[in-house]
Amino acid sequence: MAMRTDRSGQTAVEYIIVFAVLLAVVFALECFVRAAKHSAARTTTLVTCEYP
């Protein structure tokens, strides 16, 4: 059975799109984790402060 080569470009584009979407998801999660860490640090600072 002969392989069809007319879809090889489409497959490459699909792989690039999936890679870009996964990279965007990883970036978004990294931003969320960074924001959560900053929020936790502010909360810890507020809790440990000594108010008169």
JOKACOR-V667465 format. One record per pair of residues at least 12 apart in sequence whose ideal C-beta (glycine too) atoms are under 10 Angstrom apart, sorted by the first residue. I is the first residue (numbers start at 0). J is the second residue. Records with the same first field share a line. If there is no record, write none. Layout:
I=J / J
//
This chain:
none
//
